[in-house]
Amino acid sequence: MNTGVGRRIFTRLLMPAGADETAFPLLVARALRAFGDGYVAVLLPAYLLALGFDQLDVGFLSTATLAGSALAMLALGAIGYRWTTRRLLLSAAFLMMITGLSFASVSSFWPLFVIAFVGTLSPGSGDVSVFLPLEHARLAQAASGNARTTLFARYSLIGSLSAAAGALAAGIPSWLVPWSGLSLIDGLRAMFVLYGLLGGSVWLLYRTLPAIELQTAPLPKPLGPSRSIVFKLAMLFSIDAFAGGLLGNSLLTLWLFERFGLSLGQAGTFFFCAGLLSAGSQLAAPVIARRIGLLNTMVFTHIPANVCLIFAAIAPNLEIALALLFLRSALSQMDVPTRTVYVMAVVTPSERAAAASFTAVSRSLASIASPTFTGALLASGLLSAPLIACGALKIAYDLALLIFFRRLNVPRDRE
């Protein structure tokens, strides 16, 4: 098949009707990044434990990754307007490549801490890196109306499916050990090398983006008439992010190791299945949002998901805990595309880049300390506490979001 024809077919499969084809490289890059994040989140605690570190060290290093991402997004908001999104994305992809290769080459705590802080590793299922506001701003320009909602849902769906495949790939080191004679440490390091190679592939994809922005305005424009709305959203998103930071995929993996003694391969299989359920919810999100609205979709799918999480924390056996976690996965991610579209819809078009950056920064800053708290709780034997705290805080966030914004009218042409 001709390469150009194959690309056009692949583009039609990924791209929703009404979206500009300039979004295509972003969707493919999202798939590659999510695949890498999917297995890194599972392998990170196993790698650190294999190096001789404890649960608290895992929490510290997870905190470092979140702190570094928050600082990078603060820098983006302060000086990012001097460059185009294309140049910034290329720089981020290059950093991803360096991160993977560097993480595979050292085994001492402080060098790993510095790499985690400076680099692009993500300890959770969600993307909290500097890629996020940049890609969101570009995607928001590539579609409008229902096409934008569908495009963001497709973006999230691709991320969920790829992260699920990445989680399954976390079992590769265990498979390599008996087959190749490599040690487990070497097998784990090989996966971080692969992460660096994925970063190089993402860099090549970003190279295909148009050098001229779809809009002539630089990134980002300051917040203007929507400032108070964005500040309120950022405050509430911070509560959600702090709660989510208590139980990122790396920390949930650690909890499964400690509570039920799951192996690396079993944990990877769990996250693969959970990722597929999350991906299915991404497909349902735009359909539900068209029927009951963006805000209601965010709230009324999120609350039962977090009730499941609380009950999973006190489940008497592995089977019940996994069943509740699977049900949570089928519901908990419907708010991801709708939340993004909601932020884009409640602000004016010129404020979208700044709003995406501001809300992303607030989420990153709020989640910085969470992994350290979880690591300390797990190290002290309070295994159920992180899950209960996460679920309770997220329910409080959902209720506050509904109370504060249920009367806000969103212009129909921005939904």
For each residue, the residues with C-beta under 8 A, 3 or more apart:
1: 5 6
2: 5 6
3: 6 7
4: 7 8
5: 1 2 8 9
6: 1 2 3 9 10
7: 3 4 10 11
8: 4 5 11 12
9: 5 6 12 13
10: 6 7 13 14
11: 7 8 14 15 21 24
12: 8 9 15
13: 9 10
14: 10 11 24 27 28 154 158
15: 11 12 19 21 23 24 27 151 154
16: 19 143 147 150 151 154
17: 147
18: 143 144 145 146 147 150
19: 15 16 23 142 143 147 148 150 151
20: 23 141 142 143 214
21: 11 15 24
22: 25 138 142 209 210 214
23: 15 19 20 26 27 138 139 142 143 151
24: 11 14 15 21 27 28
25: 22 28 29 205 206 208 209
26: 23 29 30 135 138 139 155 209
27: 14 15 23 24 30 31 154 155 158
28: 14 24 25 31 32 205
29: 25 26 32 33 93 135 202 205 206
30: 26 27 33 34 135 155 158 159 162
31: 27 28 34 35 158 159 161 162
32: 28 29 35 36 162 198 201 202 205
33: 29 30 36 37 96 127 131 159 162 198 202
34: 30 31 37 38 127 158 159 160 161 162 163 166
35: 31 32 38 39 162 163 165 166 169 198
36: 32 33 39 40 96 100 166 194 195 198 199
37: 33 34 40 41 121 122 125 127 163 166
38: 34 35 41 42 125 162 163 164 165 166 167 169 170 249 271 275
39: 35 36 42 43 166 167 169 170 172 191 268
40: 36 37 43 44 121 122 166 191 192 195
41: 37 38 44 122 123 124 125 167 248 249 250 253 271
42: 38 39 45 46 167 170 249 250 253 264 267 268 271
43: 39 40 46 47 170 173 188 191 192 264
44: 40 41 47 48 58 61 62 121 123 250 253
45: 42 48 49 58 250 251 253 254 257
46: 42 43 49 50 170 188 253 257 264
47: 43 44 50 51 185 188 189 192
48: 44 45 51 53 57 58 61 112
49: 45 46 52 53 54 58 257
50: 46 47 184 185 188
51: 47 48 107 185
52: 49
53: 48 49 57 58 61 109
54: 49 57 58 379
55: 58 59 254 258 375 378 379
56: 59 60 372 375 376 379
57: 48 53 54 60 61 109 375
58: 44 45 48 49 53 54 55 61 62 250 251 254 371 375
59: 55 56 62 63 251 371 372 373 374 375 376 378
60: 56 57 63 64 113 371 372 375
61: 44 48 53 57 58 64 65 112 113 116 123
62: 44 58 59 65 66 116 123 248 250 251 371 372 375
63: 59 60 66 67 368 369 370 371 372
64: 60 61 67 68 113 116 117
65: 61 62 68 69 116 117 119 121 122 123
66: 62 63 69 70 123 128 245 364 367 368 370 371
67: 63 64 70 71 117 368
68: 64 65 71 72 116 117 118 119
69: 65 66 72 73 120 122 128 129 130 364
70: 66 67 73 74 361 364 365 368
71: 67 68 74 75
72: 68 69 75 76 129 130
73: 69 70 76 77 130 133 357 360 361 364
74: 70 71 77 78 361
75: 71 72 78 79 80
76: 72 73 79 80 88 130 133 134 220 357
77: 73 74 80 220 354 357 358 361
78: 74 75
79: 75 76 82
80: 75 76 77 83 88 219 220 357
81: 218 219 220 221
82: 79 218
83: 80 87 88 219
84: 87 88 211 213 218 219
85: 88 89 134 137 138 209 213 219
86: 89 90 206 209 210 211 213
87: 83 84 90 91
88: 76 80 83 84 85 91 92 130 134 219
89: 85 86 92 93 131 134 135 206 209
90: 86 87 93 94 203 206 207
91: 87 88 94 95
92: 88 89 95 96 120 129 130 131 134
93: 29 89 90 96 97 199 200 202 203 205 206
94: 90 91 97 98 199 203
95: 91 92 98 99 118 119 120 199
96: 33 36 92 93 99 100 119 120 195 196 198 199 202 203
97: 93 94 100 101 196 197 199 200 203
98: 94 95 101 102 119 196 199
99: 95 96 102 103 115 118 119 120 121 195 196 199
100: 36 96 97 103 104 192 193 194 195 196 197 198 199
101: 97 98 104 105 192 193 196
102: 98 99 105 106 115 119
103: 99 100 106 112 115 116 119 121 192 195
104: 100 101 189 190 192 193 196
105: 101 102 189
106: 102 103 111 112 115
107: 51 112 185
108: 111 112
109: 53 57 112 113
110: 113 114
111: 106 108 114 115
112: 48 61 103 106 107 108 109 115 116
113: 60 61 64 109 110 116 117
114: 110 111 117 118
115: 99 102 103 106 111 112 118 119 121
116: 61 62 64 65 68 103 112 113 119 121
117: 64 65 67 68 113 114
118: 68 95 99 114 115
119: 65 68 95 96 98 99 102 103 115 116
120: 69 92 95 96 99 129 130 131 199
121: 37 40 44 65 99 103 115 116
122: 37 40 41 65 69 126 127 128 129 248
123: 41 44 61 62 65 66 248 249 250 251 371
124: 41 128 244 245 248 249 250 251
125: 37 38 41 163 248 249 271 275 278
126: 122 244 248 336
127: 33 34 37 122 131 132 159
128: 66 69 122 124 132 241 360 363 364 367
129: 69 72 92 120 122 132
130: 69 72 73 76 88 92 120 133 134
131: 33 89 92 120 127 134 135
132: 127 128 129 135 136 356 360
133: 73 76 130 136 137 220 353 356 357 360
134: 76 85 88 89 92 130 131 137 138 219
135: 26 29 30 89 131 132 138 139 155
136: 132 133 139 140 152 340 344 356 360
137: 85 133 134 140 141 219 220 352 353 356 357
138: 22 23 26 85 134 135 141 142 209 214
139: 23 26 135 136 142 143 148 151 152 155
140: 136 137 143 148 344 349 352 353 356
141: 20 137 138 213 214 215
142: 19 20 22 23 138 139 151 214
143: 16 18 19 20 23 139 140 147 148 150 151
144: 18 147 148 413
145: 18 148 149 413 415
146: 18 149 150 286 290 415
147: 16 17 18 19 143 144 150 151
148: 19 139 140 143 144 145 151 152 341 344
149: 145 146 152 153 286 289 290 294 337 338 341 415
150: 16 18 19 143 146 147 153 154 286
151: 15 16 19 23 139 142 143 147 148 154 155
152: 136 139 148 149 155 156 337 340 341 344
153: 149 150 156 157 282 283 285 286 337
154: 14 15 16 27 150 151 157 158
155: 26 27 30 135 139 151 152 158 159 337
156: 152 153 159 160 282 285 333 336 337 340
157: 153 154 160 161 279 282 283
158: 14 27 30 31 34 154 155 161 162
159: 30 31 33 34 127 155 156 162 163
160: 34 156 157 163 164 275 276 278 279 282 333
161: 31 34 157 158 164 165 275 276 279
162: 30 31 32 33 34 35 38 158 159 165 166
163: 34 35 37 38 125 159 160 166 167 271 275
164: 38 160 161 167 168 271 272 273 274 275 276 278 279
165: 35 38 161 162 168 169 272 275
166: 34 35 36 37 38 39 40 162 163 169 170
167: 38 39 41 42 163 164 170 249 268 269 270 271 272 274 275
168: 164 165 171 268 269 271 272
169: 35 38 39 165 166 172 191 268
170: 38 39 42 43 46 166 167 173 191 264 265 267 268 271
171: 168 174 175 264 265 268 269
172: 39 169 175 176 187 191
173: 43 170 176 177 184 187 188 190 191 264
174: 171 177 184 187 263 264 265
175: 171 172 178 179 265
176: 172 173 179 180 182 187 190
177: 173 174 180 181 182 183 184 187
178: 175
179: 175 176
180: 176 177 187
181: 177
182: 176 177 186 187 190
183: 177 186 187
184: 50 173 174 177 187 188
185: 47 50 51 107 188 189
186: 182 183 189 190
187: 172 173 174 176 177 180 182 183 184 190 191
188: 43 46 47 50 173 184 185 191 192
189: 47 104 105 185 186 192 193
190: 104 173 176 182 186 187 193 194
191: 39 40 43 169 170 172 173 187 188 194 195
192: 40 43 47 100 101 103 104 188 189 195 196
193: 100 101 104 189 190 196 197
194: 36 100 190 191 197 198
195: 36 40 96 99 100 103 191 192 198 199
196: 96 97 98 99 100 101 104 192 193 199 200
197: 97 100 193 194 200 201
198: 32 33 35 36 96 100 194 195 201 202
199: 36 93 94 95 96 97 98 99 100 120 195 196 202 203
200: 93 97 196 197 203 204
201: 32 197 198 204 205
202: 29 32 33 93 96 198 199 205 206
203: 90 93 94 96 97 199 200 206 207
204: 200 201 207 208
205: 25 28 29 32 93 201 202 208
206: 25 29 86 89 90 93 202 203 209
207: 90 203 204
208: 25 204 205
209: 22 25 26 85 86 89 138 206
210: 22 86 213 214
211: 84 86
212:
213: 84 85 86 141 210 216 217 219
214: 20 22 138 141 142 210
215: 141
216: 213
217: 213 221 350
218: 81 82 84 221
219: 80 81 83 84 85 88 134 137 213 353
220: 76 77 80 81 133 137 353 354 356 357
221: 81 217 218 224 350 351 353 354
222: 351 354
223: 226 227 230 347 351 354 355 358
224: 221 227 348 350 351
225: 348 351
226: 223 229 230 346 347 348 351 355
227: 223 224 230 231
228: 231 232
229: 226 232 233 346 347 408
230: 223 226 227 233 234 343 346 347 351 354 355 358 359
231: 227 228 234 235
232: 228 229 235 236 404 405
233: 229 230 236 237 343 346 359 405
234: 230 231 237 238 358 359 362 363
235: 231 232 238 239 362
236: 232 233 239 240 397 400 401 404
237: 233 234 240 241 339 359 362 363 366
238: 234 235 241 242 362 363 365 366
239: 235 236 242 243 366 393 396 397 400
240: 236 237 243 244 363 393 394 397
241: 128 237 238 244 245 362 363 364 366 367
242: 238 239 245 246 366 367 369 370 393
243: 239 240 246 247 370 389 390 391 392 393 394 397
244: 124 126 240 241 247 248 367 370 390 394
245: 66 124 241 242 248 366 367 368 369 370 371 374
246: 242 243 251 370 371 373 374 386 389 390 393
247: 243 244 251 252 255 309 374 386 387 390
248: 41 62 122 123 124 125 126 244 245 251 252 371
249: 38 41 42 123 124 125 167 252 253 271
250: 41 42 44 45 58 62 123 124 253 254 371
251: 45 58 59 62 123 124 246 247 248 254 255 371 374 375 378 386
252: 247 248 249 255 256
253: 41 42 44 45 46 249 250 256 257 267 271
254: 45 55 58 250 251 257 258 375 378
255: 247 251 252 258 259 378 383 386 387
256: 252 253 259 260 262 267 270
257: 45 46 49 253 254 260 261 262 267
258: 55 254 255 378 383
259: 255 256 321 383
260: 256 257 318 321
261: 257
262: 256 257 266 267 270 318
263: 174 266 267
264: 42 43 46 170 171 173 174 267 268
265: 170 171 174 175 268 269
266: 262 263 269 270
267: 42 170 253 256 257 262 263 264 270 271
268: 39 42 167 168 169 170 171 264 265 271 272
269: 167 168 171 265 266 272 273
270: 167 256 262 266 267 273 274 322 325
271: 38 41 42 125 163 164 167 168 170 249 253 267 268 274 275
272: 164 165 167 168 268 269 275 276
273: 164 269 270 276 277 326
274: 164 167 270 271 277 278 325 326 329
275: 38 125 160 161 163 164 165 167 271 272 278 279 329
276: 160 161 164 272 273 279 280
277: 273 274 280 281 326 329 330
278: 125 160 164 274 275 281 282 329 330 332 333
279: 157 160 161 164 275 276 282 283
280: 276 277 283 284 330
281: 277 278 284 285 301 329 330 331 332 333 334
282: 153 156 157 160 278 279 285 333 334 336 337
283: 153 157 279 280 286 287
284: 280 281 287 288 334
285: 153 156 281 282 288 289 297 333 334 335 336 337 338
286: 146 149 150 153 283 289 290 337 338
287: 283 284 290 291
288: 284 285 291 292 297 301 334
289: 149 285 286 292 293 294 297 338 341
290: 146 149 286 287
291: 287 288
292: 288 289 296 297 300
293: 289 296 297
294: 149 289 297 298 338 341 342 345 410 415
295: 298 299 342 401 402 405 406 408
296: 292 293 299 300
297: 285 288 289 292 293 294 300 301 334 335 338
298: 294 295 301 302 334 335 338 339 342 398 401
299: 295 296 302 303 335 398 399 401 402
300: 292 296 297 303 304
301: 281 288 297 298 304 305 331 332 334 335
302: 298 299 305 306 331 332 334 335 394 398
303: 299 300 306 307 395 398 399
304: 300 301 307 308 331
305: 301 302 308 309 327 328 330 331 332
306: 302 303 309 310 328 332 390 391 392 394 395 398
307: 303 304 310 311 391 395
308: 304 305 311 312 324 325 327 328 331
309: 247 305 306 312 313 324 325 328 332 387 390 391 394
310: 306 307 313 314 387 388 391 392
311: 307 308 314 315 324
312: 308 309 315 320 321 324 325 328 387
313: 309 310 384 385 386 387 388 391
314: 310 311 384 388
315: 311 312 318 320 321 324
316: 320
317: 320 321
318: 260 262 315 321 322
319: 322 323
320: 312 315 316 317 323 324
321: 259 260 312 315 317 318 324 325
322: 270 318 319 325 326
323: 319 320 326 327
324: 308 309 311 312 315 320 321 327 328
325: 270 274 308 309 312 321 322 328 329
326: 273 274 277 322 323 329 330
327: 305 308 323 324 330 331
328: 305 306 308 309 312 324 325 331 332
329: 274 275 277 278 281 325 326 332 333
330: 277 278 280 281 305 326 327
331: 281 301 302 304 305 308 327 328 334
332: 278 281 301 302 305 306 309 328 329 335
333: 156 160 278 281 282 285 329 336
334: 281 282 284 285 288 297 298 301 302 331 337 338
335: 285 297 298 299 301 302 332 338 339
336: 126 156 282 285 333 339 340
337: 149 152 153 155 156 282 285 286 334 340 341
338: 149 285 286 289 294 297 298 334 335 341 342
339: 237 298 335 336 342 343
340: 136 152 156 336 337 343 344 356
341: 148 149 152 289 294 337 338 344 345 415
342: 294 295 298 338 339 345 346 410
343: 230 233 339 340 346 347 355 356 359
344: 136 140 148 152 340 341 347 352 355 356 414
345: 294 341 342 410 411 414 415
346: 226 229 230 233 342 343 408 410 414
347: 223 226 229 230 343 344 351 352 355
348: 224 225 226 351 352
349: 140 352 414
350: 217 221 224
351: 221 222 223 224 225 226 230 347 348 354 355
352: 137 140 344 347 348 349 355 356
353: 133 137 140 219 220 221 356 357
354: 77 220 221 222 223 230 351 357 358
355: 223 226 230 343 344 347 351 352 358 359
356: 132 133 136 137 140 220 340 343 344 352 353 359 360
357: 73 76 77 80 133 137 220 353 354 360 361
358: 77 223 230 234 354 355 361 362
359: 230 233 234 237 343 355 356 362 363
360: 73 128 132 133 136 356 357 363 364
361: 70 73 74 77 357 358 364 365
362: 234 235 237 238 241 358 359 365 366
363: 128 234 237 238 240 241 359 360 366 367
364: 66 69 70 73 128 241 360 361 367 368
365: 70 238 361 362 368
366: 237 238 239 241 242 245 362 363 370
367: 66 128 241 242 244 245 363 364 370 371
368: 63 66 67 70 245 364 365
369: 63 242 245 372 373
370: 63 66 242 243 244 245 246 366 367 373 374
371: 58 59 60 62 63 66 123 245 246 248 250 251 367 374 375
372: 56 59 60 62 63 369 375 376
373: 59 246 369 370 376 377 386
374: 59 245 246 247 251 370 371 377 378 386
375: 55 56 57 58 59 60 62 251 254 371 372 378 379
376: 56 59 372 373 379 380
377: 373 374 380 382 383 385 386
378: 55 59 251 254 255 258 374 375 381 382 383 386
379: 54 55 56 375 376
380: 376 377
381: 378
382: 377 378 385 386
383: 255 258 259 377 378 386
384: 313 314 387 388
385: 313 377 382 388 389
386: 246 247 251 255 313 373 374 377 378 382 383 389 390
387: 247 255 309 310 312 313 384 390 391
388: 310 313 314 384 385 391 392
389: 243 246 385 386 392 393
390: 243 244 246 247 306 309 386 387 393 394
391: 243 306 307 309 310 313 387 388 394 395
392: 243 306 310 388 389 395 396
393: 239 240 242 243 246 389 390 396 397
394: 240 243 244 302 306 309 390 391 397 398
395: 303 306 307 391 392 398 399
396: 239 392 393 399 400
397: 236 239 240 243 393 394 400 401
398: 298 299 302 303 306 394 395 401 402
399: 299 303 395 396 402 403
400: 236 239 396 397 403 404
401: 236 295 298 299 397 398 404 405
402: 295 299 398 399 405 406
403: 399 400 406
404: 232 236 400 401
405: 232 233 295 401 402 408
406: 295 402 403
407:
408: 229 295 346 405
409:
410: 294 342 345 346 414 415
411: 345 414 415
412: 415
413: 144 145
414: 344 345 346 349 410 411
415: 145 146 149 294 341 345 410 411 412
